[in-house]
Amino acid sequence: MAKAARKSYGASNNKQVDAEKHLTSVFKFNTDLGQHILKNPLIAQGIVDKAQIRPSDTVLEVGPGTGNLTVRILEQAKNVIAVEMDPRMAAELTKRVHGTPVERKLEIMLGDFMKTELPYFDICISNTPYQISAPLVLKLINHPRPPRVAILMFQREFAMRLVARPGDSLYCRLSANVQMWANVTHIMKVGKNNFRPPPQVESSVVRMEIKNPRPQVDFNEWDGLLRIVFVRKNRTISAGFKSSTVIEILEKNYKTYLAMTNKMVDDNENLKETVKQKIEMVLKETGLAEKRAGKCLQTDFLKLLYAFHQVGIHFS
């Protein structure tokens, strides 16, 4: 039996190699769209295993390509929704499952993932086109019915930014933003030679679990604050609030706040100076003026956001 199993596995591998050679000869992969097909079956199976798919799960796959991950997901999930931008890839995937027992479980949505209205799904798996890495993460985080878990492959440096901690060289606005809404862990490294054609950079796979219940914080407010303090993450937080552009934005927001709360404004009041004074007061009272965003904890940013809201300063 063991010999027969090994023979069967070898035949399956040969078919996959032949299929990939056929694809390479039929059309050129569009690397501008991030078309780097994962060819290592062990890594593909490892990614699917990490998702811990249940028989009742609907899985959303982003960028299925020729289906090396898809066919493995189909074996375990109730159904798979594959979002593919390239009609050629969608056609190859359709042909690959045609006439198989899992054909009825696959739905292909042709189009740009970022512009696609997503149906319900339990799990997301993605060999992510690198140019949509950040937008994809934020779309999943902000989805009204986020997945139970997402297993996502990214460029190595991007993946390490997702898991970076305060004080790490890669800790940035993206790190602080994503970690507010999700728990992210690094799963595995994937070398460039595991893809056809090989990309110019190494890759990594992360597991992302969006927090449930969600933190009671407005995403746009949180992100608006982070945009200011992370403009220069190694400069003091007070330096970020000295920008004339920032002052103008906060002055405009303050006017909106006054109008919404029906507060009277003295015609002689200089709103710009008022906003500057409020900023100075908040930074002094929170004790965060001389801290650097790159070393701040989430609790520091929350403390800052709450203090600004107390004086009517908003960030969206």
Residue pairs with C-beta under 8 A, 6 or more apart in sequence:
13 41
16 39
16 41
16 68
19 66
19 96
20 37
20 39
20 66
20 196
23 37
23 66
23 92
24 196
27 88
29 35
29 36
29 37
29 196
29 197
30 86
31 197
31 199
33 85
33 86
33 129
34 63
34 128
34 129
34 130
34 131
34 132
35 65
35 86
35 89
35 129
36 127
36 195
36 196
36 197
36 198
36 199
37 65
37 66
37 68
37 195
37 196
38 44
38 65
38 68
38 69
38 127
38 153
38 190
38 194
38 195
39 68
39 194
39 195
39 196
40 190
40 194
41 68
43 188
43 190
43 194
44 68
44 69
44 72
45 72
46 188
47 69
47 125
47 151
47 153
47 187
47 188
47 205
48 69
48 72
48 73
48 76
48 125
48 151
50 151
50 187
50 205
50 207
51 59
51 73
51 123
51 125
51 149
51 151
52 149
53 59
53 73
53 76
53 77
53 123
54 122
55 76
55 77
55 78
56 78
56 122
57 76
57 77
57 78
57 122
57 123
58 77
58 78
58 79
58 80
58 81
58 120
58 121
58 122
58 123
59 73
59 77
59 79
59 80
59 81
59 121
59 122
59 123
59 124
59 125
60 80
60 81
60 83
60 118
60 121
60 123
60 124
60 125
60 147
61 69
61 70
61 73
61 80
61 81
61 82
61 83
61 124
61 125
61 126
62 83
62 113
62 124
62 125
62 126
62 127
62 128
62 136
63 83
63 84
63 85
63 113
63 126
63 127
63 128
63 129
64 70
64 82
64 83
64 84
64 89
64 93
64 108
65 84
65 89
65 93
65 127
66 89
66 92
66 93
66 96
67 82
67 92
67 93
67 96
67 97
69 125
69 127
70 80
70 82
70 93
70 96
70 97
70 106
71 96
71 97
71 102
73 80
73 125
74 80
74 97
74 102
74 105
74 106
75 102
77 105
77 123
78 105
79 105
79 106
79 107
80 105
80 106
80 107
81 107
81 109
81 119
81 121
82 90
82 93
82 106
82 107
82 108
82 109
83 109
83 111
83 113
83 116
83 118
84 90
84 93
84 108
84 109
84 110
85 110
85 111
85 112
85 113
87 110
90 108
90 110
93 106
93 108
94 108
97 103
97 106
109 116
113 132
113 136
113 139
114 132
114 135
114 136
114 139
118 143
120 145
121 147
122 147
122 148
123 147
123 148
123 149
123 150
123 151
124 140
124 147
124 149
124 150
124 151
124 152
125 150
125 151
125 152
126 136
126 150
126 151
126 152
126 153
127 153
128 136
128 152
128 153
128 154
130 154
130 155
130 158
130 199
130 201
133 154
133 155
133 158
134 158
134 174
136 152
137 152
137 162
137 178
137 208
138 177
140 146
140 147
140 150
140 208
140 210
141 178
141 181
141 182
141 210
141 219
142 219
146 210
146 212
147 210
148 209
149 207
149 208
149 209
150 207
150 208
150 209
150 210
151 187
151 205
151 206
151 207
151 208
152 205
152 206
152 208
153 190
153 203
153 204
153 205
154 162
154 203
154 204
154 205
154 206
155 199
155 201
155 202
155 203
155 204
156 189
156 201
156 202
156 203
156 204
157 170
157 201
159 186
159 203
159 204
159 205
159 206
160 170
160 186
160 204
161 170
161 171
161 172
161 174
161 175
162 174
162 175
162 178
162 179
162 184
162 206
162 208
163 175
163 184
163 185
163 186
163 206
164 170
164 171
164 172
164 175
165 171
165 175
166 294
166 295
166 296
166 297
167 294
167 295
168 175
171 233
171 294
172 230
172 233
172 294
173 226
173 227
173 230
173 233
173 293
176 226
176 230
176 293
176 296
176 298
176 301
177 222
177 223
177 226
178 184
178 208
179 298
180 215
180 217
180 222
180 298
181 210
181 211
181 214
181 215
181 219
182 208
182 209
182 210
182 211
183 208
183 209
183 211
184 206
184 207
184 208
184 209
185 206
185 207
186 204
186 205
186 206
187 204
187 205
187 206
187 207
188 204
188 205
189 202
189 203
189 204
190 202
190 203
190 204
190 205
191 202
191 203
192 198
192 199
192 200
192 201
192 202
192 203
194 203
195 203
217 302
217 305
218 316
220 315
220 316
221 305
221 309
221 314
221 315
221 316
222 301
222 305
223 315
223 316
224 314
224 315
224 316
225 301
225 304
225 305
225 308
225 315
226 293
226 301
227 315
228 240
228 241
228 243
228 246
228 315
229 237
229 240
229 293
229 296
229 301
229 304
230 240
230 293
230 294
231 240
231 243
232 239
232 240
233 292
233 293
233 294
234 292
234 294
235 292
236 289
236 290
236 291
236 292
237 283
237 288
237 289
237 290
237 291
237 292
237 293
237 296
237 304
238 283
238 289
238 290
240 246
240 293
241 247
241 279
241 283
247 272
247 275
247 276
247 279
248 272
250 275
250 279
250 313
250 315
251 271
251 272
251 275
253 313
253 314
253 315
253 316
254 271
254 274
254 275
254 278
254 312
254 313
254 314
255 265
255 271
256 314
257 263
257 312
257 313
257 314
258 265
258 312
261 312
265 271
275 313
278 308
278 311
278 312
278 313
279 313
281 311
282 304
282 307
282 308
282 311
282 313
283 289
285 307
286 303
286 304
286 307
288 296
288 300
288 303
288 304
291 300
305 315
308 314
308 315
